[in-house]
Each structure stands twice: as C-alpha cells, then as structure tokens.
Amino acid sequence: MRGTPEVGAVLFDMDGVLLDSERPSLALLQARLRAHGVEVDDHVLRSVCGRPRAYLRGLLSPRLQGVGVETDDFVADYDARKEIALQAGEIRPFPAAVPLLRGLRARGWRLALATSTERPRMAARLANTGILELFDAAVTGEEVVNGKPAPDIFLLAAERVGVRPDRCWVVEDSLAGVEAGRAGGMRVAAVAGTFDAEALMAADRVFGDLAELAAAVDVWGEPAVP
C-alpha cells in the first residue's frame, strides 16, 4: 500500500535571482569605493553577494580605515543610495520571476524565500511586485545565526514549508548561495548573471538566466511522488 506522497519545495534567494539588483548594487558599491580612493577587484567585491551584512563590513572596514572613512558611515550612505535607486525603479524583478513562481505553485510546489537581506529591506524591495504573496514562507538574514555559505537559512525555510531538505531545490545566483544549498543536502539550480556560468558549476543545474530556468521547470520533475 502506498503512503502519502511527499511534497517538494523550491527555495529562492531574492537579490540576483528574483530581483535584478546585484549588478546595479555592485556597480554602485564600486563607484562609492572609488569616490573615496579605494580600489577593490570586481571579483573580490562579488564575494559579498548572498552573504550577510557582517561580511560586507568585514571586507570593507580595513580598506576604508586606510583612507580615514568610518565603515558605518560608508554603509549608511551606500544603503541610502540603494534606496534611491529602488525608488527610481532601477532595481526591479526579472520579467520571468512572477510567471515562474505562479507556474510552480500551479504544479503543486511549496515555495519559500530565503534571503540574507533583513526583513524590512526585503519587504521594501518586493513591495508592489506581486512576488511576496506567492511564497508560503519567507526567511531573512537576521533569523539565523550563521549566514550563507552555511546552510542555516535554507534549512529553516525548508522547515517552515514542512518539506525535507532532500525534497528541496534551491535557486541561487551566488557562490555562497550554491555552497549553502549543497551543504543543506538540497539540489541547487544556479542562475548566471552575478557570476558567470562557469563559476557556478558546483550547482546541479546552471541556467543562463531566470527565463531559461522558467522554460525548464520540468527539471525538478513532479512536486509529489508516491
């Protein structure tokens, strides 16, 4: 006799996956650093993607101290400028985001958002996008002790939607996010953009962009199996 089918879940990062935010944010960050005479290699700067805010502070602090700039003041100015960009419509969802989420829900997948961004900023970025209400649960960075690349945020997201980690797919754009999903025992679909596809090969599947992933949702099979 067959038991109750086990459901599946898809756990999404936000920035760089659902929102086209990483590239403009990194460009802004690089511009602000250079305005203070600080040079940071683009590859090094991309390492902040997907990680908690403490990582950004730790990366920048010694460099900013070298030019007499307080890290807190720099980060506050950076955040304010990102808010202006958000209000100006420079940070917006990828066109495929809402159709992809709706399609997965229609097929029976449970959906969770798992972002290192703090909840107030997450809510502000997703306001009026129609995205947040498509999720069954959301976990933000301040809710876990260990940020990505530790798996904590994805494990908590899986728990909140009631799905075992090995029944979850993670959708990520960053190296830290891919590592976190794999460390949690989940399968990972990576979306290139923030990083080149070649850098994301630790994922189970790599897609050129979110639209390509949306066109291949059957990569996960059915959400419930007997």
C-alpha positions as CSV (number, residue, x, y, z in Angstrom):
1,M,0.0,0.0,0.0
2,R,1.4,3.4,-0.9
3,G,1.9,6.0,1.7
4,T,1.1,9.7,1.5
5,P,3.0,11.4,-1.3
6,E,5.8,13.7,-0.2
7,V,5.6,17.2,-1.3
8,G,8.6,19.2,-2.7
9,A,9.7,22.7,-2.3
10,V,11.7,25.4,-4.2
11,L,13.6,27.8,-2.0
12,F,14.5,31.1,-3.7
13,D,17.2,33.6,-3.0
14,M,16.0,37.2,-3.7
15,D,18.7,39.5,-5.0
16,G,20.2,38.5,-8.3
17,V,17.6,35.7,-8.7
18,L,14.1,37.3,-8.5
19,L,15.3,40.9,-8.5
20,D,17.8,42.4,-10.9
21,S,19.6,44.0,-8.0
22,E,23.0,42.5,-7.6
23,R,24.6,44.1,-10.7
24,P,23.4,47.7,-10.1
25,S,24.2,47.3,-6.4
26,L,27.7,46.1,-7.1
27,A,28.2,48.9,-9.6
28,L,27.0,51.5,-7.0
29,L,29.2,49.9,-4.3
30,Q,32.3,50.0,-6.6
31,A,31.6,53.6,-7.5
32,R,31.3,54.7,-3.9
33,L,34.5,53.0,-3.0
34,R,36.4,54.6,-5.9
35,A,34.9,58.0,-4.8
36,H,36.9,57.5,-1.6
37,G,40.0,56.4,-3.4
38,V,39.5,52.7,-2.5
39,E,40.2,50.1,-5.2
40,V,38.7,46.6,-4.8
41,D,38.9,44.0,-7.5
42,D,35.5,43.2,-9.0
43,H,35.9,39.5,-8.3
44,V,36.6,40.2,-4.6
45,L,33.7,42.6,-4.4
46,R,31.3,40.0,-5.9
47,S,32.1,37.7,-3.0
48,V,29.7,39.8,-0.8
49,C,26.8,38.5,-2.9
50,G,24.5,36.3,-0.9
51,R,26.3,36.8,2.3
52,P,25.2,38.6,5.5
53,R,25.9,42.3,6.0
54,A,28.6,41.5,8.5
55,Y,30.7,40.0,5.7
56,L,30.5,43.2,3.7
57,R,31.6,45.3,6.8
58,G,34.5,42.9,7.4
59,L,35.6,43.2,3.8
60,L,35.4,46.9,3.6
61,S,36.5,48.0,7.1
62,P,40.3,47.7,6.8
63,R,40.2,49.3,3.3
64,L,38.1,52.2,4.5
65,Q,40.1,52.8,7.6
66,G,43.1,53.2,5.4
67,V,41.6,56.3,3.8
68,G,40.0,57.6,7.1
69,V,36.4,56.6,6.3
70,E,34.2,55.1,9.0
71,T,32.6,51.8,7.9
72,D,29.2,52.6,9.5
73,D,29.0,56.0,7.7
74,F,30.0,54.4,4.4
75,V,27.5,51.6,4.6
76,A,24.7,54.0,5.7
77,D,25.4,56.2,2.7
78,Y,25.5,53.1,0.4
79,D,22.2,51.9,1.8
80,A,20.6,55.3,1.3
81,R,21.8,55.4,-2.3
82,K,20.4,51.9,-2.9
83,E,17.1,53.1,-1.6
84,I,17.1,56.0,-4.1
85,A,17.8,53.5,-6.9
86,L,15.0,51.3,-5.7
87,Q,12.5,54.2,-5.7
88,A,13.7,55.3,-9.1
89,G,12.9,51.9,-10.5
90,E,16.5,50.9,-11.2
91,I,16.0,47.7,-9.1
92,R,13.1,45.6,-10.3
93,P,12.0,42.0,-10.7
94,F,13.3,40.0,-13.6
95,P,10.4,39.6,-16.1
96,A,10.3,35.8,-15.7
97,A,10.1,36.0,-11.8
98,V,6.3,36.2,-11.3
99,P,5.4,33.7,-14.1
100,L,7.9,31.2,-12.8
101,L,6.5,31.4,-9.2
102,R,2.9,31.1,-10.4
103,G,3.8,28.2,-12.6
104,L,5.5,26.3,-9.8
105,R,2.6,27.0,-7.4
106,A,0.1,25.7,-10.1
107,R,2.1,22.5,-10.3
108,G,1.9,21.9,-6.5
109,W,5.3,23.0,-5.3
110,R,5.7,24.8,-2.0
111,L,7.7,28.0,-2.2
112,A,9.9,29.8,0.3
113,L,12.0,32.9,0.1
114,A,15.4,32.6,1.8
115,T,17.4,35.9,1.6
116,S,20.3,37.3,3.6
117,T,18.6,40.7,3.4
118,E,16.9,41.9,6.6
119,R,13.1,41.6,6.6
120,P,12.3,45.4,6.4
121,R,14.6,45.8,3.4
122,M,13.2,42.6,1.8
123,A,9.6,43.9,2.2
124,A,10.6,47.2,0.7
125,R,12.3,45.7,-2.3
126,L,9.3,43.4,-3.0
127,A,6.6,45.9,-2.3
128,N,4.1,46.2,-5.2
129,T,5.8,43.4,-7.2
130,G,3.3,40.7,-6.6
131,I,6.1,38.4,-5.6
132,L,5.9,38.1,-1.8
133,E,2.4,36.8,-1.7
134,L,3.3,33.9,-3.9
135,F,5.5,32.4,-1.2
136,D,4.3,30.0,1.5
137,A,7.1,31.2,3.9
138,A,10.0,33.7,4.0
139,V,13.2,33.6,6.0
140,T,15.5,36.6,6.3
141,G,19.1,37.0,7.3
142,E,18.5,38.2,10.9
143,E,16.6,35.0,11.7
144,V,19.6,32.7,11.6
145,V,22.9,32.7,13.4
146,N,25.1,31.6,10.5
147,G,24.6,33.2,7.1
148,K,25.4,31.8,3.7
149,P,27.5,29.8,2.9
150,A,26.3,28.0,6.0
151,P,23.0,26.1,5.2
152,D,21.0,27.5,8.1
153,I,18.7,29.8,6.2
154,F,17.7,27.1,3.7
155,L,17.2,24.5,6.4
156,L,14.9,26.9,8.3
157,A,13.0,27.7,5.1
158,A,12.5,24.0,4.4
159,E,11.3,23.5,8.0
160,R,8.8,26.4,7.6
161,V,7.2,24.9,4.5
162,G,7.3,21.4,6.0
163,V,9.5,19.7,3.4
164,R,12.6,17.6,4.0
165,P,15.8,19.1,2.7
166,D,16.3,16.3,0.2
167,R,13.0,17.2,-1.4
168,C,14.0,20.8,-1.9
169,W,15.5,22.7,-4.8
170,V,17.4,25.9,-4.1
171,V,17.6,28.7,-6.7
172,E,20.7,30.8,-6.3
173,D,22.9,33.2,-8.2
174,S,25.9,33.4,-5.9
175,L,28.8,31.1,-4.9
176,A,27.9,31.4,-1.2
177,G,24.3,30.5,-2.0
178,V,25.2,27.5,-4.1
179,E,27.5,26.3,-1.3
180,A,24.8,26.8,1.3
181,G,22.2,24.8,-0.7
182,R,24.6,21.9,-1.2
183,A,25.7,22.0,2.4
184,G,22.0,21.6,3.4
185,G,21.6,18.4,1.3
186,M,19.4,20.1,-1.3
187,R,19.7,20.2,-5.0
188,V,20.7,23.6,-6.5
189,A,19.7,25.4,-9.7
190,A,22.1,28.3,-10.3
191,V,21.2,31.3,-12.4
192,A,24.2,33.1,-14.1
193,G,24.4,36.8,-14.1
194,T,26.0,37.9,-10.9
195,F,28.6,35.2,-11.6
196,D,29.5,33.5,-14.9
197,A,28.0,30.1,-15.5
198,E,31.5,28.5,-15.3
199,A,31.9,29.7,-11.7
200,L,28.6,28.1,-10.7
201,M,29.3,24.6,-11.8
202,A,29.1,23.2,-8.2
203,A,25.3,23.5,-8.7
204,D,23.2,20.6,-10.0
205,R,22.0,22.7,-12.9
206,V,23.1,26.0,-14.3
207,F,20.9,28.3,-16.3
208,G,21.9,31.4,-18.4
209,D,19.1,33.5,-16.8
210,L,15.8,33.2,-15.0
211,A,13.8,33.0,-18.2
212,E,15.8,29.9,-19.3
213,L,15.1,28.3,-15.9
214,A,11.4,29.2,-16.2
215,A,11.3,27.4,-19.6
216,A,12.7,24.3,-18.0
217,V,10.7,23.9,-14.8
218,D,10.3,20.2,-15.5
219,V,13.9,19.8,-14.5
220,W,12.6,19.2,-11.0
221,G,10.0,16.6,-12.0
222,E,6.8,16.4,-10.1
223,P,6.4,18.0,-6.7
224,A,5.0,14.9,-5.1
225,V,5.9,11.3,-5.7
226,P,4.3,8.1,-4.3
